[in-house]
């Protein structure tokens, strides 16, 4: 629903929009009121249009959307934790699937791209995808979510697996200069 059509609807149907973000108590009160007064709700819209005391009212479903978002965040946190634990224990198959799932929710996250790319290399699978993920991780590394120090090593390894040997050598040498020989 765009603002222009919302304004036209407002003029025709004489409804008002409560557009401040309600707290949980206010939102709960609104919905109790909706249920007790047998008010019609259109749940497929982000705004719920209701008939209340002769006036059409639109309530922003901010709290419901935030609630769904927080559930997704909690699920992602659980997936992230189990994926990191699997990675640390060398269970790369399990970790890879977890980071793949996280990338579906957070497709720009450089850390998830890094871990998924390393898992693919460790599993000796899909070297092209591993290379793309590790390159994207380095490009998306803004400093807010720092990549581990060995990111350049794994990028070099992905380049090597993709037969891009001169680039791989350059990256191995850069990694060695920055981190020292191990």
N, C-alpha and C positions, 0 to 999 in steps of 0.2 A: 504494500500500500504506500503510494508516494504522497507527499505532503499536499500537492495540488488536488488529487482525488479525495484525500481526507478532508480538505477544506470544503470541497463541493458537497461531499456527503454530510459534513457538519451543517452547512447552510440548508440542505434539503431536509434532513432528519432532526435538526435541532438537538444535537447531542453535545456534550462537553467531554473533554479529555483530561483525565487526571494524569499528568505526565511527570510528576515527581516520583522518585524511587521510594516505594513504601518500605517501611521496616516490616519485620515478620509479623508483629502483632496487628498492624494496620491491614496488611494483606490478608491475614487470617480472618479479621473482622469483615473485610469486603466479601470474602468467599462464603462466610457463614450467612451474610446478608443475601448473597446471590442464591444460595441453596434454600433458605427459608422463604424467600419471596418468589420462588419458581421462575427465576430470570433466565432468559435464553442466552447461551454462550456459544461463540463460534471458535472452537479450540484450534482450528487449522490456521488461524491468523495470529500474528504476534500481539495483536490488540484484540481484546475481547469486547464486543459491542453488546450492550445489555439494555433492556427496557426497564427503567426503574422510576416509579412514581410519575409516570407519564412522560418522562424524558429519556432519550437514548443516551447511554453513558458508555464511554470506552475506557477500559482500564488497561494499562500496560502490564503485561504479564512478566515483568522484570524478575520478580522473585522466583517464579516457576522456571524461567530460563536460567537464572543463576543457580537454582537448585540442580537442574539437569547438568549444568556446566560443572558444578562442584562434584557431582557423582562421577562424571567423566574424568575429572582431575584426580579424584580418589582412586579410580580404577587404574588410571595411567601411572599414578604413584606406585601402586602395587605391582604393576607390570614392570615399571622401571626398576624397582628394588629387586624383584626376582630375576630380571634380566642381568642386572649388574652382578648379583650373586652368582648366577650361572656362568657369566663371563669370567669372574675371578676364580671359579673352581674348574675352569677349562671345559665346561659343558657348552661348547660353541653352537651346537645345533639349537638347543633351547634358548640360548641368549640371542641368536640370530633371529629366531621367530619373534621373540619379545621386542627386539629393536625394530623389526619390520612392522609390527603392530603399532609401536609408538610413532614410527614415521608416517603412518597413515593418519594419525591424529595431529602430529607436529611435523609436517613435511620439511620445514626449513631448519630444524634443530641440528646444528653442526655436530654436536656430541653424539646424538643417536646415529647420524650418518657415519661418523668415525667408528663407533662400536659395531655397527652392522657391517661396514666394509672390512674391518679386522676379522670379524667372525667368518665372513665369506672367504677370506684369504686363508685363515686357519683351517677351514673345512675343505680347502682346495676346490671351491665352487665359484662359478660365475665371476671370473676375474675382470671382465669388462664392467659389470655392475659394481664390483668392489672398487675399481679404479675411479669410476664416476662418483661414487659416494665419497671416497676419500678426497678427491679434488674439490667437490662441492663443500665438504666439511672445512677444508683449509680456506676456501674462498669466503665461507660464511662465518668464519671464526672472528667475531668482532671484539673479543676481549671480555664480553659478558659471560660467555660460556667457554672457557679456555679448554682447548684440546690438550690431551696428555702430551708430554715431551716427545714420545715416540711416534707421533702422527706422521712426521716426515719419513721415518723409517718404513712405516707401513705403506705410505704412498710410493716410496721407492720399490718396495716389494711388489706392489700391484702393477707398477710400470714394468718391472721385470717379467711378471707373469703374462703380461700383454705384449711381450717381445719388443718393448720400447727401451732397449738396453742403454743407449747413450743418456736418455733422460733419467733412467734408473740410477746409473752410475753418478750422475750429477747430484741427484737427491741423496744417495748414500753418502757421498762426500760431504755435502752440506750438513747432513745429520751428524756425521762424525766430527766435523769442525765445531758444531754448536754444542754437542753433548759429550764429546770425548769418546775414545774407544772403550768398548766394554769387554 
